[in-house]
Amino acid sequence: MQARVRLDTSLMRVLAGSGFYLVEATICPLVVLEKSGPLRDFVANPSSFLPARYALADIRIVSLERTDAALCAAVRKTAGESFSDDRFHADHNCEQSVADRRFVYWVDDLTGDPGVAFDVMLLKERPIGFMARKAEDLILAGFARKYTGAGLGDFLWLSVLRKLKEAGLNQARTLISVRNTSVLNLYARLGFKFRDPRVTFHYWRRLDPER
């Protein structure tokens, strides 16, 4: 079980007294799309947000069709490779094998929600990254292991923000651990503001195997 609450020390004490324990602190990055200078620059010149070793003609952002089994499998594989140090890995009560698969399970849940859209980044027609979103909420994003830290994050995020703006949305928001400094820096570069700090508590109920 998971509880995410505002920084209220009295409530935190109640949760701790009930068997919950702190696993991470989070903040909510938010950007007003019309006011994003980086987004305006991206719309004017997308290639300027790509490292020199990549050509704009080699990259496409496509929408995931649930009937495309191969692309769905690629997104699941990317999710399994992208995350190795999140709050589940830091949780001493969560088995490594469960933590390693957590984001694959999450993708499975998200693909079952018709309100969630997936944007997939293709490099020379090979899927290398994705983002799941619902309305103005950026829910989950990741890159294949080979392309983690390859400098493509700005391009993927800005491509999605452009889609949101074209769809008539005014803002985009997400939730991120304060431990994730590399993505926090990405959000800062893209003009997001950080607000609504919270803390996440976990509670594990171990089932009796004999029952």
C-alpha positions, 0 to 999 in steps of 0.5 A: 500500500502507498500513501502520498501526503503533503508535508504535514508532520502531524499526519506523518507521525500518524502514518508512521505510528500505523506501520507506514514508513517514508520512502521518498520526497516528491515535487510536482513540476508544472509548466504553462505551455504558452509561457515556455520559451524552450517550447517556442524555440522547439517549434521554430527549430526542433533540430536545435534540441538534438545532439549533433550526432543525431539527424532530425530526419532519423527521428519520429514521434509516433502514437502507440496503437494498442493493436501494434503488438511489436511496439507495445512489447518494445515499450514494455521492454524499455520500461523494464530497462529504464528504472533501477533506482526508484523508490521501490528499489530503495524500499528495503521491504520490496524484493529486487525482482518486484522492483525491477518489474514495477514499471513493466506492470505500470505500463500494462496498467496504463495500456489498459486505460483508454484515456492514456496516450503513449508517444514513442520515439523512433530512431531510424524506425527503431523504438528507443523511448516513450512517454505515457500521458493523460490529459495534462499529466505526464505519467511515465517516460523512459529510454532504452538502456542504450539511449539513457543519458544520450541527450534525447530527453529534451527532444522527447519532452518538447515533442510531447508538450507541443502535442499538448499545446496543439490539442488545446491544453494550457499546461503540463504537470508531472510528479517526480522524486527529488532524488532524480536530479537528472530529470529535475534538471531537464524540467528546469531547462524546459521552464517547469516550475516546482511546487506541491512538495509531498512525501511518499509512505509505503506499507507492506502487509505480508500474507501468511502462506499457510492461509 
